[in-house]
Amino acid sequence: MRVVIAVLVLLLLVLQFRLWVGDSSIWEVWRLQTAVEQQQQENRRLKERNQALEAEVNDLKQGVEAIEERARSELGMIKKNETFYQVTD
């Protein structure tokens, strides 16, 4: 009977060791869950950025006003019969 109890205790200790320290342990699962949550947050941020870029691309493809605004702000272009004024401090 003592041998059976000793074997059961030894088996319990081995299983507890694997649960807390070995492969697929509680700590490893927690670490992986944290990594998954961080990656999901990063994916949400990138998805929002991609949606904003897609909206901008669609606006540039369909609207002349967006192209004109970009030409004015980034390239400093002006229309015919307009006068350009630059105000400096």
C-alpha positions as CSV (number, residue, x, y, z in Angstrom):
1,M,0.0,0.0,0.0
2,R,2.9,2.4,0.8
3,V,4.3,1.8,-2.7
4,V,1.0,2.8,-4.3
5,I,0.8,6.0,-2.2
6,A,4.4,6.8,-3.0
7,V,3.8,6.3,-6.7
8,L,0.6,8.5,-6.6
9,V,2.5,11.2,-4.7
10,L,5.4,11.1,-7.2
11,L,2.9,11.2,-10.1
12,L,1.2,14.2,-8.5
13,L,4.5,16.0,-8.1
14,V,5.4,15.4,-11.7
15,L,2.1,16.7,-12.9
16,Q,2.3,19.8,-10.7
17,F,5.8,20.4,-12.0
18,R,4.6,20.3,-15.7
19,L,1.6,22.5,-14.8
20,W,3.7,25.3,-13.2
21,V,7.1,25.0,-14.9
22,G,7.1,22.7,-17.9
23,D,6.0,23.2,-21.5
24,S,2.5,24.6,-21.9
25,S,2.7,25.8,-18.3
26,I,0.4,28.4,-16.8
27,W,3.1,31.0,-17.1
28,E,3.6,30.2,-20.8
29,V,-0.1,30.4,-21.5
30,W,-0.3,33.7,-19.7
31,R,2.7,35.1,-21.7
32,L,1.1,34.0,-25.0
33,Q,-2.3,35.5,-24.1
34,T,-0.5,38.8,-23.4
35,A,1.3,38.7,-26.7
36,V,-1.9,37.9,-28.5
37,E,-3.7,40.9,-26.9
38,Q,-0.8,43.2,-27.8
39,Q,-0.9,42.0,-31.4
40,Q,-4.6,42.5,-31.6
41,Q,-4.2,46.1,-30.4
42,E,-1.5,46.7,-33.0
43,N,-3.8,45.1,-35.7
44,R,-6.6,47.4,-34.7
45,R,-4.4,50.5,-34.9
46,L,-3.1,49.4,-38.3
47,K,-6.6,48.7,-39.6
48,E,-7.7,52.2,-38.6
49,R,-4.7,53.7,-40.4
50,N,-5.4,51.6,-43.5
51,Q,-9.0,52.7,-43.5
52,A,-8.0,56.3,-43.3
53,L,-5.5,55.8,-46.2
54,E,-8.1,54.0,-48.3
55,A,-10.6,56.9,-47.8
56,E,-7.9,59.4,-48.8
57,V,-7.1,57.3,-51.9
58,N,-10.8,57.1,-52.9
59,D,-11.1,60.8,-52.4
60,L,-8.2,61.5,-54.6
61,K,-9.5,59.2,-57.3
62,Q,-13.0,60.6,-57.3
63,G,-12.7,64.2,-56.3
64,V,-11.0,67.0,-58.0
65,E,-11.2,69.2,-54.9
66,A,-8.9,66.8,-53.0
67,I,-6.3,66.9,-55.7
68,E,-6.5,70.7,-55.9
69,E,-6.1,71.0,-52.2
70,R,-3.1,68.8,-52.2
71,A,-1.5,70.7,-55.1
72,R,-2.1,74.0,-53.2
73,S,-0.8,72.8,-49.8
74,E,2.0,70.5,-50.8
75,L,3.2,71.9,-54.1
76,G,2.3,75.6,-53.7
77,M,0.4,75.7,-56.9
78,I,-2.1,78.4,-57.8
79,K,-4.9,78.6,-60.3
80,K,-5.0,80.8,-63.4
81,N,-5.8,84.5,-62.6
82,E,-5.0,84.0,-58.9
83,T,-2.4,86.0,-56.9
84,F,-0.2,84.2,-54.5
85,Y,0.5,86.0,-51.2
86,Q,3.0,84.6,-48.7
87,V,2.8,86.0,-45.1
88,T,5.9,85.7,-43.0
89,D,6.4,86.5,-39.3
